[in-house]
Amino acid sequence: MLSVKVEIWSDFICPFCYIGKRRFELALEQFAHREYIQIDFISFQLEPDVIDEPRDVTVFDMLMGKYGQSLEQVQAMTNMIVAEGNEIDLTFNFEGMNHTSTFHAHRLMKLAKKHDKANELADRLFYSYFSEGKRLGDKRVLYDLATEVGLVSEEIDETLSLNCYAKSVHNDQIMARDLGLQSVPFFIFNDKYAVSGAQPIDVFLNVLQEAWEELETDGYYKKRTENNEKGYCTGDECQVKDKE
């Protein structure tokens, strides 16, 4: 049976990963062969060295210190992200966000993948961080979120208590480095087509169709990367591109 494999590289503290995932899903709704899409979530940590601990610092303070920008500049950037999210029914509450490590969240995603719950958990992690202000580095928070999507409590506890899937997460980071991947979200279709950034819905739809048609016709090898025009996150910054 023909199928299009889609690898999604993202991190749960990246607003454009959340936006890009939703736009990709909206494209899937329009894709005639969506039942033949196989999605794999790949771990990418924007800030792998972040130590998760409660800090009495607002997200705006963190962004100002990180990028050397004024409060007005940081608020303008986040307001643009909020506006883009509103267009696709995503809520961003920057005032309530808690900057956090995502290492344990990515480990938990590996367990969710084992039980075909990766998409559900990814949505829950994004929403909990961007809308509810939860700390994804807190294992108690992660336990509750994983339980909500139907994972077995004993396996959740074992994964979080021990170092389960840590090597797999690290291997994803090594793979990203070998690919030269420096920003997310990043989508790879059938190991050939790449889409970088939170692209418009029609870009995802066109690439899905092209990848499918190549499968049907047993076409030639082709690799194409869409220009990153709509926003992305790197380990150093998030970029918001002006709308066309």
N, C-alpha and C positions, 0 to 999 in steps of 0.2 A: 504494500500500500504506500502510495506517495505521501510524503509529509515534509513540511518545511520546519527545520530546526531553527529556533530563535534563541540566542544567548543574550541575556540582558545583564550588563555590568552596571552596578549601581551601589549607592550607599544611602542609608536611611536618614542621614542628616543633610542630604543634598536636595534642595527644593526642586531643582530641575529634573532630578531622577523621579520624583513624585509626579511632576507635570508630564514628563516624557512617558512614563508608564501609562498614565491615563490616556494620553493622546494615542499611544500605540493600541490600547484596548478599544478606543473609539474607532480606530481604523479597522480593527479586527471585526467589529460589529458590521462593517460594510463589506467585508471580504467574503466572497462566496464559498470559499473552502476553509473556513475558520476551524472546522472540526478536525482538520489535518495539520494543525499547527502544534508543534511541541516546544514548549517554553522552558528554558533552564536559567535560573537566576544564579549569577556568578558574583562572588564576594569581591567588593572593592572598598577599602577603607581610605577615606580622604585624609584622615588624621590618625594613623595607626599608633602614634605615640601618646595620644591623649589619655591621661589617667582619669578615670571616672570618680569624681567625688563631688559632693554638694558644694556649690560655691555661690556666695551672695553677690553675683554679678549678672546683670541683665544681658540678653543677647546683643543688645545695641552696644553696651560697653565692650563686649568681646569683639564685635565686628569693628568698632572704632580702633581698638588697640591692635587688632590683627592687620587691618588694611591701612591704618594711618589716615582715616577719613573723619570728617566731622559728623556730628549727630545728624545734621540735615542731609548729608550725602548718604549716610547709611539708611536713614528712613526713606529717602527717595528710592533707593535700590529695593528695599523690602516692599515698598508700596507697589512697585512695578510687578514684583513677584506675586503679591496678593491679587493684583488685577488679573494677571494671567491665570492664576488659580481659579478665580471667580468665574472665568469664561467656561471652565470645564467642571464646575461644581466642586472644587477643592477649597478647603478652608486653611488659611495660614494665619496662625496667631503668634506673631513674632514676640509680642510682649510676654507671652507665657512660656516660651521655649527654654529648655535646659540643655545647654551644650553638653555633649556626652560622648563616651566611647561607644562604638558599635561592634566591637569584637565579639562579645557574647551573643549579640543579636544575629550576627552572621553565622555563628556556630549553631544557633537554634534553627536558622533557616535550613541548614543541612539535615537536621532531624525532620523538619517539616517536609522537605523534598522527599525523604524516604517514605513518607505517608501521603504523598500527593496533596499536601496542604501548603506548599510554598507560596502560591499566589495569595491565598487567604491571609497567611501570616505576614507577607510583605505589605499588604494593604493595611493590616492592623498596626504594624510597626510604623509605617509612614504617618498614619492618622494620629496615633498616640503621641508621636513626637511633634508634628507640625500643628496639630489642632488641640491636643489635650495637655501639652507641656510635660509629658512624662519623660523620665530619664531612662533611656534605653540601656544604659550601663548597669542599672540596678537589676540584679537577678530576680528579686521579688516581683518587680514590674514585669519582667520577661516571662516569668512563670505564669502569672495571671493572663497575660496576652496569649501565650501558647495554649493555655487551657481553654480560653474563649474560642479558639479556632478548632478545637477538638482533638488536640494532641493528648496522649496518655500522660497523666501526672507523674507516674513512676519514671518514664523515659525523659520527661522534661527535667525532673529533679536530677537524674543521673547525668544528663548532658550538661546542665549548669553547674552541678557540684564538682564534677570531674573535668577533665580537659578534653572532652569528646569533641571531635571534628576540628580541633585547633589546627592540626596539620593540613587538613583540607582547605581551611580558610587561608592559611599561609601559602599553600600551593597556588591558590587563585591569585594572590598578590604577586607571586613570582611569575605566573603566566601573564599577568597584566604588564609587568615590567618587561618581559621578553617581547611582548607585542608592541611595546612603546606606548602603552595606553597611559595617558596622563590626566584625562578628564572624563567625567561621567555626567549623564548616562551615555552608554555606548551599546549599540545593538549589532549583533552579527547574525546574518541570515544564511544558513546552509554553508557556513565557513567561507562565504564568498562576498556577500554584500554587507557593507557596514554603514550604519547610520549613527552619526555622532551628534549629541545634543538633544534638547527637547524640541524636535522638529514638528512642523505642522502635521495634521492628520493625513493630508493627502500625500505627503512624502512617504509615510509608513505604508499607506495603502498601495502606492505605486511600487515600492520595493517588494512588498508581499506578492503582488501580482507578477512582477518580473521573475522573482524566485520560483513561483509556482509554474509559470509558463516554461521556464528552463527545465524544470523537473519533467514536465509533460513531454517536451520535445527532445529531451536528452541533449540539451544545447551545449554550447561551448563554455569553457571556464571564463569567468569574468569577475572582477572585483572592483567595487566602486564605493567611495566614501562620500556621503553627502556633506557639503560644507556646513560648518557649525554656525548657524545664523541665529538660533533662537534661544541660546542660553545653555550653560553647562557649569559644572563645578570641578575645580581641581583641588589639589591639596593646599593651595594658597588662596584661592578666591572663587567667588561665584561671579559670573559675567551675565549681565542682562543686555541682550541686543535689542536695538530699536526695532519696532514693528515696521513691516513694509507698508 
